[in-house]
Every structure is written in C-alpha cells, then in structure tokens.
Amino acid sequence: MDFLDSFIVAFLMAVFNIIVYIIFKKNLYGKPDMGMRFLTVNIFKDILWLIISLIIIDKTKENLLFLLICFIVASFFIYLPVIKRINKS
C-alpha cells in the first residue's frame, strides 16, 4: 500500500469519527437510550468506512492488517469520550 492510500483510509476514519461524535453530542446526548443510538450510528459509519477502504486499497494481508489496526485505534478514540460523557449523565 502506498502512503497516499493509507493516508486516505486513516483520514476518512478520523473525519467519520468526528462527524459521528458531533452527531452524538448535538442530537443523541441526553436522550433515552443514547448509548444504543450511538452504537447504531457508529456501526453504519464503520460499515461505510470499510466499504470505501476496501475499494481504495489492494486486498493483501498487510493492507487488511493495517485496516484492522486503524479500526481498533479509531474505535478506542471515539468510544473513550462517548463513554465518559455517558457516565457523567
């Protein structure tokens, strides 16, 4: 995988995470079942990101490992602030 492809994949995940967090903060926070609603939005975001990423990159073991690592790191960075915010309410 060349640098541009990996940058696009990581950039898309960051942008999608920011969009989902803004949606959570503005529309879902403070409503009943906000955690489940967040998970629903986040799953659709992950599926969309995976489809776009698989279109962009070559299907090799190294690239799929990169996608997996990118997914795990990005999930950590979105779930941490959301869980903290839910626990405060």
RAFEN-V459760 format. One record per pair of residues at least 12 apart in sequence whose C-alpha atoms are under 8 Angstrom apart, sorted by sequence separation. I is the first residue (numbers start at 1). J is the second residue. D is the distance in Angstrom with one decimal. If there is no record, write none. Layout:
BEGIN
i: <I | I>
j: <J | J>
d: <D | D>
END
This chain:
BEGIN
i: <24 | 53 | 20 | 20 | 20 | 17 | 16 | 16 | 13 | 12 | 9 | 9 | 5 | 6 | 35 | 5 | 34 | 1 | 1 | 13 | 17 | 21 | 29 | 9 | 13 | 30 | 10 | 14 | 13 | 17 | 21 | 1>
j: <38 | 67 | 41 | 42 | 45 | 45 | 45 | 49 | 49 | 49 | 53 | 56 | 56 | 57 | 86 | 57 | 86 | 57 | 58 | 70 | 74 | 78 | 86 | 67 | 71 | 89 | 70 | 74 | 74 | 78 | 82 | 63>
d: <6.3 | 7.9 | 7.1 | 6.7 | 7.6 | 8.0 | 6.7 | 7.8 | 6.6 | 7.1 | 5.8 | 8.0 | 6.7 | 8.0 | 7.4 | 6.3 | 8.0 | 6.8 | 6.9 | 8.0 | 7.5 | 7.1 | 7.7 | 8.0 | 7.9 | 7.4 | 6.7 | 7.2 | 6.9 | 6.3 | 7.6 | 6.5>
END
